[in-house]
């Protein structure tokens, strides 16, 4: 069985996730994992107060690649996502955490490399990066994708600044084509939101300049 680490963040295969662990029982879980394989089940949880009910059914097997204990007692860990899974059921362990048997999930490769959807997503991503750069350069990913392929879909999903719930929806989709369609919809929404915010910001600056000129 795999120990479960609930987070208000989504871990994805092939991606790194930096997390701070402040709760003592999960610090104990991390210590136990580090003494063994370092692997655990990372699952998105929207409500820590109702942890078991709020756990999503699909998560990601992850490996702890780095752990630093701060003077304050906070654990700073880095998780490497390995493979998606679905829960088979949860059980309490040592009155510290929950654990579960899991069923690993495979991506369904139901799209060809020439599918126009890949180009549509690539173009939408480029527009998104331009808008994000205009809005706040610090939010722009360190590595910008040139083209979208099957092997960088998770990075794309990870890089988009959108609610964790939307990222989780993308992780739960087995079909590569449907996952790309979900990402395209998210990109278009984020571009519209950024365009609106940038436009309103420009209008505000123009109003302020006009007011200063009149004064």
C-alpha positions in Angstrom: 0.0 0.0 0.0 1.1 3.5 -0.7 1.0 6.3 2.0 -1.2 9.2 0.9 0.0 12.8 1.0 -3.0 15.2 0.4 -2.1 18.5 -1.1 -3.8 21.6 -2.3 -1.6 21.2 -5.4 -1.5 18.8 -8.3 1.5 16.5 -8.9 2.0 15.4 -12.5 4.1 12.7 -14.2 7.5 14.0 -15.2 7.1 17.3 -13.3 8.7 18.5 -10.1 6.6 20.0 -7.3 8.0 22.0 -4.4 6.0 21.7 -1.2 6.2 22.9 2.4 5.0 20.4 5.0 4.0 22.0 8.3 1.7 19.4 9.9 3.6 17.1 12.3 1.8 13.9 11.2 2.7 14.4 7.6 6.3 15.3 8.6 6.4 11.9 10.2 5.0 10.4 7.0 7.8 12.0 5.0 10.4 10.7 7.5 9.0 7.2 7.1 9.0 7.4 3.3 12.6 8.7 3.3 13.7 5.6 5.2 12.2 3.4 2.6 11.7 4.0 -1.2 10.8 7.7 -0.8 7.6 7.0 -2.9 4.1 8.0 -1.9 0.7 8.8 -3.3 0.2 12.5 -3.9 -3.4 13.5 -4.2 -5.2 16.8 -4.7 -7.3 17.7 -1.7 -9.5 20.9 -1.7 -10.4 20.8 2.0 -7.9 19.7 4.7 -10.7 19.9 7.3 -12.7 17.2 5.5 -9.6 15.4 4.2 -10.9 12.0 3.4 -14.1 13.2 1.7 -12.2 15.9 -0.3 -9.5 13.6 -1.7 -9.7 13.2 -5.4 -9.9 9.6 -6.8 -7.0 10.1 -9.2 -3.5 11.1 -8.1 0.2 10.7 -8.9 2.8 8.3 -7.6 5.7 10.6 -6.6 9.2 10.2 -5.3 10.8 12.5 -2.7 14.0 13.8 -4.4 14.9 16.5 -1.8 14.0 17.2 1.8 15.3 20.1 3.9 14.2 20.7 7.5 14.2 24.5 8.2 15.1 25.9 11.6 11.4 26.7 12.0 10.6 23.0 11.7 9.0 23.3 8.3 9.9 20.5 5.9 10.7 21.7 2.4 10.4 18.8 0.0 10.7 18.3 -3.8 8.4 15.7 -5.3 9.0 14.1 -8.8 5.8 12.9 -10.4 6.1 9.3 -11.7 2.8 7.8 -12.8 -0.9 8.5 -12.5 -3.2 6.1 -10.4 -6.7 5.6 -9.3 -7.5 4.6 -5.7 -8.8 1.2 -4.8 -9.7 2.3 -1.3 -8.1 3.9 1.7 -7.2 2.6 5.2 -5.8 4.4 8.3 -2.2 3.6 9.1 -0.5 4.1 12.5 -3.0 6.8 13.4 -0.8 9.1 11.4 -1.9 9.0 7.8 -4.0 7.0 5.3 -2.7 4.5 2.7 -4.2 2.8 -0.3 -3.8 0.2 -2.9 -3.8 1.8 -6.3 -4.4 1.0 -9.9 -2.0 2.7 -12.3 -3.4 4.5 -15.3 -2.1 4.6 -18.8 -2.5 7.5 -21.3 -4.6 6.6 -24.3 -2.7 7.7 -27.4 -5.8 8.5 -29.6 -4.4 11.3 -31.6 -1.9 11.4 -34.5 1.2 13.7 -34.7 -0.5 15.5 -37.7 -3.7 16.2 -35.9 -4.6 20.0 -36.2 -5.5 20.1 -32.5 -1.7 20.0 -31.7 -1.2 23.1 -33.8 -4.2 24.8 -32.3 -2.9 24.2 -28.8 0.6 25.4 -29.8 -0.8 28.7 -31.2 -3.0 29.3 -28.2 0.0 28.6 -25.9 2.1 31.2 -27.7 -0.7 33.8 -27.4 -1.0 32.9 -23.7 2.8 33.4 -23.2 2.7 36.8 -24.9 -0.3 38.0 -22.8 1.3 36.6 -19.6 4.6 38.4 -20.4 2.7 41.7 -20.8 0.8 41.1 -17.6 3.7 39.9 -15.3 7.0 38.5 -16.6 7.6 36.8 -13.3 4.7 34.4 -14.0 6.2 33.3 -17.3 7.7 29.7 -17.2 11.5 29.4 -17.2 11.3 27.0 -20.2 8.9 28.0 -22.9 7.7 25.3 -25.2 8.2 25.8 -28.9 5.7 23.1 -30.0 3.3 20.9 -28.3 3.9 17.1 -28.5 2.6 14.1 -26.7 5.6 14.0 -24.3 5.2 17.6 -23.0 1.5 17.7 -22.4 1.9 17.5 -18.7 4.5 20.3 -18.6 2.0 22.4 -20.6 -0.7 21.6 -18.1 1.6 22.3 -15.2 2.8 25.7 -16.7 -0.6 27.3 -17.2 -1.6 29.7 -14.4 -5.1 28.4 -13.7 -6.9 27.0 -10.7 -5.7 23.7 -9.3 -9.1 22.2 -9.9 -8.6 22.7 -13.6 -5.2 21.1 -13.5 -6.7 18.1 -11.6 -9.3 17.7 -14.3 -6.6 17.5 -16.9 -4.7 14.8 -14.9 -7.9 12.7 -14.6 -8.4 12.5 -18.3 -6.9 9.3 -19.9 -7.4 10.3 -23.5 -4.5 12.5 -24.9 -6.9 14.1 -27.4 -9.5 15.0 -24.7 -6.7 16.3 -22.4 -5.5 18.5 -25.2 -9.0 19.8 -25.8 -9.3 20.5 -22.1 -6.0 22.4 -22.2 -7.0 24.4 -25.3 -10.2 25.5 -23.5 -8.2 26.5 -20.4 -5.7 28.4 -22.5 -8.5 30.3 -24.3 -10.1 31.2 -21.0 -6.8 32.4 -19.5 -6.0 34.5 -22.6 -9.5 36.2 -22.4 -9.0 36.9 -18.7 -5.5 38.3 -19.2 -6.7 40.5 -22.2 -9.5 41.9 -20.0 -7.1 42.6 -17.0 -4.5 44.2 -19.3 -7.1 46.3 -21.0 -8.6 47.5 -17.7 -5.2 48.3 -16.4 -4.4 50.4 -19.5 -7.7 52.2 -19.2 -6.9 53.0 -15.5 -3.4 54.3 -16.4 -4.9 56.5 -19.1 -7.5 57.9 -16.7 -4.8 58.6 -14.1 -2.7 60.4 -16.7 -5.6 62.5 -17.9 -6.5 63.4 -14.3 -2.9 64.5 -13.6 -2.8 66.6 -16.8 -6.0 68.4 -15.8 -4.6 69.1 -12.3 
